[in-house]
Amino acid sequence: MSVSSATEYEAWKAQTEESRRLVQASIDALNRGDAAVFLGSFSGDLQFEMPGYTPVSGKTKGLKDFTELVTKVAGYLSVLITIRVTFFLAAGEWVVTRADGHGVTKHGKNYDNHYCHLWRVRNGKIVEFVEYNDTQLIMDVLCAKENRA
């Protein structure tokens, strides 16, 4: 990002702080199981992507489709996923987080995935969200029964 004036720099700093605050609040809501606040952090026209070829991978456009995907993931779990952020970098509209997650499947298996998330914030909402994770672990643990079908 190139800033050519003190005014542009101050705007960039303010956007960085807004992005940091919103993403942290979203993660905090996820970890306490507050779906309304978590989903409320996202824009109605959210673009989401989870690369891979698992039953829960793909792209969604809009909050409704994203909510359906989150609900599908939750359907595999008896204990919802919480994440522990190990790296957090905010710069302007973008936030990058690295995290370790823990959940328990309905079959009693620990689901401990590792994540890299890219978050883009505009006008007080998350408008873009990309999740990178261990897709083999998704197939072996989270979707294990479906994978054997």
C-alpha positions as CSV (number, residue, x, y, z in Angstrom):
1,M,0.0,0.0,0.0
2,S,1.4,3.4,-1.0
3,V,0.3,6.4,1.0
4,S,1.0,9.8,-0.4
5,S,-0.1,12.1,2.5
6,A,-0.6,12.2,6.2
7,T,-4.4,12.2,5.7
8,E,-4.2,9.0,3.7
9,Y,-1.9,7.4,6.3
10,E,-4.4,8.3,9.1
11,A,-7.3,6.8,7.1
12,W,-5.2,3.6,6.5
13,K,-4.4,3.4,10.3
14,A,-8.1,3.9,11.1
15,Q,-9.1,1.1,8.6
16,T,-6.4,-1.2,10.1
17,E,-7.8,-0.7,13.6
18,E,-11.4,-1.2,12.4
19,S,-10.4,-4.4,10.6
20,R,-8.4,-5.7,13.6
21,R,-11.3,-4.9,16.0
22,L,-14.0,-6.5,13.8
23,V,-12.1,-9.7,13.1
24,Q,-11.2,-10.1,16.8
25,A,-14.8,-9.6,17.8
26,S,-15.9,-12.2,15.2
27,I,-13.3,-14.8,16.5
28,D,-14.4,-14.1,20.1
29,A,-18.1,-14.6,19.2
30,L,-17.2,-17.9,17.4
31,N,-15.3,-19.1,20.5
32,R,-18.2,-18.4,22.9
33,G,-20.7,-19.9,20.5
34,D,-22.5,-16.7,19.7
35,A,-23.7,-17.4,16.2
36,A,-25.7,-14.1,15.9
37,V,-22.7,-11.9,16.6
38,F,-20.3,-14.1,14.6
39,L,-22.6,-14.1,11.5
40,G,-23.5,-10.5,12.1
41,S,-19.8,-9.6,11.5
42,F,-20.2,-10.5,7.8
43,S,-21.6,-8.5,5.0
44,G,-24.8,-9.7,3.2
45,D,-22.8,-10.0,0.0
46,L,-19.9,-11.9,1.6
47,Q,-17.6,-13.9,-0.7
48,F,-16.3,-17.0,1.0
49,E,-13.8,-19.6,-0.2
50,M,-12.4,-22.8,1.2
51,P,-10.2,-24.4,-1.4
52,G,-10.3,-28.2,-1.8
53,Y,-12.5,-31.1,-2.7
54,T,-14.2,-32.0,0.6
55,P,-17.9,-32.0,1.2
56,V,-17.5,-28.6,2.9
57,S,-15.1,-27.0,0.5
58,G,-16.0,-24.5,-2.2
59,K,-17.1,-20.9,-2.7
60,T,-20.2,-19.1,-1.5
61,K,-21.6,-15.8,-2.4
62,G,-23.8,-14.1,0.1
63,L,-24.3,-14.5,3.8
64,K,-27.2,-17.0,3.3
65,D,-25.0,-19.5,1.4
66,F,-22.1,-19.0,3.9
67,T,-24.6,-19.6,6.8
68,E,-25.7,-22.8,5.2
69,L,-22.1,-24.0,4.8
70,V,-21.4,-23.2,8.5
71,T,-24.5,-25.1,9.5
72,K,-23.4,-28.0,7.4
73,V,-20.0,-28.1,9.2
74,A,-21.7,-27.8,12.6
75,G,-23.8,-30.8,11.6
76,Y,-20.7,-33.0,11.8
77,L,-19.9,-31.9,15.3
78,S,-21.0,-32.6,18.9
79,V,-18.7,-29.9,20.2
80,L,-18.4,-26.9,17.9
81,I,-15.0,-25.7,16.7
82,T,-13.2,-23.0,18.7
83,I,-9.9,-21.5,17.5
84,R,-6.8,-20.3,19.2
85,V,-5.1,-17.6,17.1
86,T,-1.3,-17.9,17.0
87,F,-0.7,-15.1,14.5
88,F,-2.7,-12.0,13.8
89,L,-1.7,-9.3,11.2
90,A,-3.9,-6.4,10.2
91,A,-3.1,-3.9,7.5
92,G,-5.8,-1.7,6.0
93,E,-8.7,-3.7,4.9
94,W,-6.9,-7.0,5.3
95,V,-6.4,-9.3,8.3
96,V,-4.4,-12.5,8.2
97,T,-4.7,-15.0,11.1
98,R,-3.2,-18.4,11.7
99,A,-5.0,-20.5,14.2
100,D,-5.3,-24.0,15.8
101,G,-8.8,-25.3,16.1
102,H,-10.6,-27.9,18.2
103,G,-13.9,-29.5,18.0
104,V,-15.4,-33.0,18.5
105,T,-17.2,-34.9,15.8
106,K,-20.5,-36.7,16.4
107,H,-18.5,-39.9,16.4
108,G,-16.5,-38.7,19.4
109,K,-13.3,-38.0,17.4
110,N,-11.2,-34.9,18.2
111,Y,-11.1,-32.6,15.2
112,D,-8.0,-30.5,15.6
113,N,-7.3,-28.6,12.4
114,H,-4.9,-25.8,11.6
115,Y,-6.1,-22.7,9.7
116,C,-4.8,-19.7,7.8
117,H,-7.7,-17.2,7.4
118,L,-7.7,-14.1,5.1
119,W,-10.4,-11.5,6.1
120,R,-11.3,-8.4,4.2
121,V,-13.2,-5.6,6.0
122,R,-15.1,-2.8,4.3
123,N,-17.6,-0.4,5.8
124,G,-17.7,-2.2,9.2
125,K,-18.3,-5.7,7.8
126,I,-16.3,-8.7,6.7
127,V,-16.8,-8.8,2.9
128,E,-14.3,-11.5,2.0
129,F,-13.2,-14.6,3.9
130,V,-10.9,-17.3,2.8
131,E,-10.0,-20.4,4.9
132,Y,-7.0,-22.6,4.2
133,N,-6.9,-25.8,6.2
134,D,-5.8,-29.4,6.2
135,T,-8.4,-30.9,3.8
136,Q,-7.1,-34.4,4.4
137,L,-8.0,-34.1,8.0
138,I,-11.4,-32.9,7.0
139,M,-11.9,-36.1,5.0
140,D,-10.3,-38.4,7.6
141,V,-12.0,-37.0,10.7
142,L,-14.7,-34.5,10.2
143,C,-16.4,-36.1,7.2
144,A,-15.0,-39.6,7.8
145,K,-18.3,-41.5,7.7
146,E,-19.4,-39.6,4.5
147,N,-15.9,-40.3,3.0
148,R,-16.4,-44.1,3.4
149,A,-19.8,-44.1,1.8
